[in-house]
Amino acid sequence: MSAHGDEDRKSAGEGGQSDDAERRATEKFISDLLARGEAVFEGEEPTPRTTHVVERGDDGRLTVRRLRFFH
C-alpha cells in the first residue's frame, strides 16, 4: 500500500457524486429485496424466502448481509 493510500480513499469518497450514486444504488437494492420478501431488518424473524438481513450501522447507513441462498 502506498503512503497516501488512506488519503486517496478518503478524498475520492467524500461528498462526491459517486458516493451519492452508490448510496442510491444500495437503497434501491435493499428496497427491491424487501419488496420481494427476500430480506428482513436485523432483529426480525426471517421467513423461508429470506436471503438477506438489512442492518443499520451507528452512522445510519444500511448494509446488507447475505443470510443464505434460495433456489
C-alpha positions in Angstrom: 0.0 0.0 0.0 1.3 3.5 -0.8 1.9 6.1 1.9 -1.1 8.0 0.5 -3.5 5.1 0.3 -5.8 6.3 3.1 -5.8 9.9 1.8 -6.7 8.8 -1.7 -9.5 6.7 -0.4 -11.0 9.5 1.7 -10.7 12.2 -0.9 -12.3 10.1 -3.6 -15.3 9.3 -1.4 -16.1 12.5 0.4 -19.2 14.3 -0.9 -18.7 13.1 -4.5 -21.3 12.1 -7.0 -20.0 8.5 -6.8 -20.9 8.4 -3.1 -24.4 9.6 -3.9 -24.9 7.2 -6.8 -23.6 4.3 -4.6 -26.0 5.3 -1.8 -29.0 5.4 -4.2 -28.0 2.0 -5.7 -27.7 0.4 -2.3 -31.1 1.9 -1.3 -32.7 0.6 -4.5 -31.2 -2.9 -4.0 -32.5 -3.1 -0.4 -35.9 -1.8 -1.4 -36.1 -4.4 -4.1 -35.1 -7.2 -1.7 -37.7 -6.1 0.8 -40.4 -5.8 -1.8 -39.8 -9.4 -3.0 -39.8 -10.6 0.6 -36.1 -11.7 0.3 -34.8 -9.5 3.1 -35.7 -8.6 6.7 -34.3 -6.0 9.0 -31.9 -7.1 11.7 -33.9 -8.4 14.7 -36.9 -9.5 12.6 -37.7 -13.2 12.2 -36.6 -14.5 8.8 -39.1 -16.2 6.6 -38.3 -19.3 4.4 -37.8 -16.9 1.5 -35.4 -14.6 3.4 -31.9 -14.5 1.8 -30.6 -11.2 3.3 -30.6 -9.3 6.5 -30.5 -5.5 6.4 -28.5 -3.8 9.2 -28.4 -0.2 10.2 -24.9 1.0 11.3 -24.2 3.5 14.0 -23.8 6.2 11.3 -27.3 5.4 9.9 -26.0 3.6 6.8 -27.9 0.5 5.7 -25.8 -2.6 4.9 -26.9 -5.9 3.6 -25.6 -9.3 4.8 -26.4 -12.5 2.9 -28.1 -15.0 5.1 -28.4 -17.9 2.7 -29.1 -18.8 -0.9 -32.6 -19.6 -2.1 -33.2 -21.9 -5.1 
